[in-house]
Amino acid sequence: MPIAPIITFKAGQCDVDTSSKPYKVTPQPEPGYIYLYSEDDLVHFCWRRRDQPLDEPELDLVMVPTDGSFLPYEYKTTPQPTAKTNGRIFALKFASSSQRHLFWLQSKPQGRNGDASYFSPRDRKIGDIVHRLLQGEEVDVTRELSAIRNNNDQDDEDETMEDIEGHGQEHHGGGSGGAGADATGGDVREEGEESREGGADGARAASSSSPDAAAAVRNFLDSLRGQSGLAGAQQQQQQQHDISYPYLSHLLPTSITVPIVDTLSAEQVDSLLSFLPPAVIVLASDTVGYDGTSDPTADQIKAANESLSLGKKQALLKKVLRSPQFHQALGTLTMALRDGGLPSIADALSIKVEKDGYLQPGMPMGGNSAVKVFIDGVKKTVKDNKQ
C-alpha cells in the first residue's frame, strides 16, 4: 500500500550523552525528513534519510492518540539550570513510557539576530501541527501551512520541495542551517514537565521494523479498542485513591529482557516465536520465494522455522524486544489497563485476576491499581500452571 504523508519537513536525529549534567545533545549530520502518515486510523511518526524512499524509514513509530507529544525544547522554560542550545530541537515524548527521541530542524533558522535556537512562527506551526496530529485531532495541514507561507517574509534559502510539505489532505484523527555538530542542550528529561526515569533502553532502534512487525502492533492495538469501560466520574474517583506503580515498559526494560533470551531453552524460544506474525519469522530466514507482500504459506513457515538456528531465533527475539514498537505496545497495554480494560484483557489472555478485574459489578478497576492487579494475576496464573 503506497504511503501518503500528511506532512513532511526537514529534520535530523540527535544523540544524547547522559554521562554528565546537563545532558549533551549532539545532532547527527545526516540530512533527513520527518513525516507522518495515517494507516488503519493510526498515525505513523517516521524519520528517514533524504536519499531513502518513503517506505524505508529508519524510524517508524505507530502512535496511539494522546500518548505522544512533539514539543520544542527551550532552555528558558525548564525548571532546572541548563545550557543554552545553538539549534532548534524538538522532543518526541510519550505519556505511557519514559522513552523519547530528539530531532533538530534542518531548514535555515529565521531569527533576525542570528540566534540559531530561535523558534520562528513557522517552526512553531510545524511542531504544533505534528503535536495535534499525535493527539488525534483533525488538522487541515495544507491550509495551516499556507497561512504560514503567506505571512512569512523571510527566505529560508532552502528547497521548496519537501522543505515543509502538506500533502493536499485534511487529516481526521482516529542539511542547511539548524543546529551545528556541537549543539548542546540541558537536562533533556525535563522539557517543561516532571522527568520520568528508567525503561528507555530500547527506545532507539538501529533500523526500522518490517511492515509485518508494524502490522502486528496494529493488530494488537485493534484488539484493545473499545475495551475502556470507565465512565469519567468513576475514573476520577479511582484516581483519587490510586497507588504508585510502574508501567509495564518500566517493569520490562531491555536490560532485563534481552539477557533472559540467552538463558532460554530451544523449546522456550520456539514458544515465544509462536507469538510473532509468521511473516516476521519467514522474512528473518530469507526464505526463497517470499517477498513479504502476502501471507506466507504453511510450507514457507515450516521451512523458515527449520532453517533458523537457535542463535538466529534468539537474535530475532532480541530485535523485537529492543524495537520501539514493542515498548509502545507495552505502553498501550498499560494505558488500556489503567482506562478500565483489565476485565476484558485478563479474560482474553486467560489470566486469573482479583475479583475478575472489577471493583464492583459494572465498575472495572483502573489506574495504577489495575496494572498491579494484572501483574499479580500473571504471577499467580504462571504459578498455578506449574503446579
C-alpha positions, 0 to 999 in steps of 0.5 A: 500500500503506497504511503501518503504523508500528511506532512513532511519537513526537514529534520535530523536525529540527535544523540544524547550523552547522559554521562554528565549534567546537563545532558549533551545533545549532539545532532547527527549530520545526516540530512533527513525528513520527518513525516507522518502518515495515517494507516488503519486510523493510526498515525505513523511518526517516521524519520528517514534519510533524504536519499531513502524512499518513503517506505524505508524509514529508519524510524517508524513509530505507530502512535496511539492518540494522546500518548505522544507529544512533539514539543520544542525544547527551550532552555528558558522554560525548564525548571532546572539550570541548563545550557543554552542550545545553538539549534532548534530541537524538538522532543518526541515524548510519550505519556505511557513510557519514559522513552523519547527521541530528539530531532533538530530542524534542518531548514535555515533558522529565521531569527533576525539576530542570528540566534540559531535556537530561535523558534520562528512562527513557522517552526512553531506551526510545524511542531504544533501541527505534528503535536495535534496530529499525535493527539488525534485531532483533525488538522487541515495541514495544507491550509495551516501551512499556507497561512504560514507561507503567506505571512512569512517574509523571510527566505529560508534559502532552502528547497521548496520541495519537501522543505515543509510539505502538506500533502493536499489532505485534511487529516481526521484523527482516529542539511542547511542551517539548524543546529551545528555538530556541537549543539548542546542542550540541558537536562533533556528529561525535563522539557517543561514537565516532571522527568520520568526515569528508567525503561528507555533502553530500547527506545532507539532502534538501529533500523526500522521494523518490517511492515509485518512487525508494524502490522502486528502492533496494529493488530494488537492495538485493534484488539484493545479498542473499545475495551475502556469501560470507565465512565469519567466520574468513576475514573476520577474517583479511582484516581483519587485513591490510586497507588504508585506503580510502574508501567509495564515498559518500566517493569520490562526494560531491555536490560532485563529482557534481552539477557533472559533470551540467552538463558532460554531453552530451544523449546522456550524460544520456539514458544515465544516465536509462536507469538510473532506474525509468521511473516516476521519469522519467514522474512528473518530466514530469507526464505526463497520465494517470499517477498513479504507482500502476502501471507506466507504459506504453511510450507514457507513457515515450516521451512523458515522455522527449520532453517533458523538456528537457535542463535538466529531465533534468539537474535530475532527475539532480541530485535523485537524486544529492543524495537520501539514498537514493542515498548509502545505496545507495552505502553498501550497495554498499560494505558488500556489497563489503567482506562478500565480494560483489565476485565476484558484483557485478563479474560482474553489472555486467560489470566486469573485476576482479583475479583475478575478485574472489577471493583464492583459489578459494572465498575472495572478497576483502573489506574495504577491499581489495575496494572498491579492487579494484572501483574499479580494475576500473571504471577499467580496464573504462571504459578498455578500452571506449574503446579 
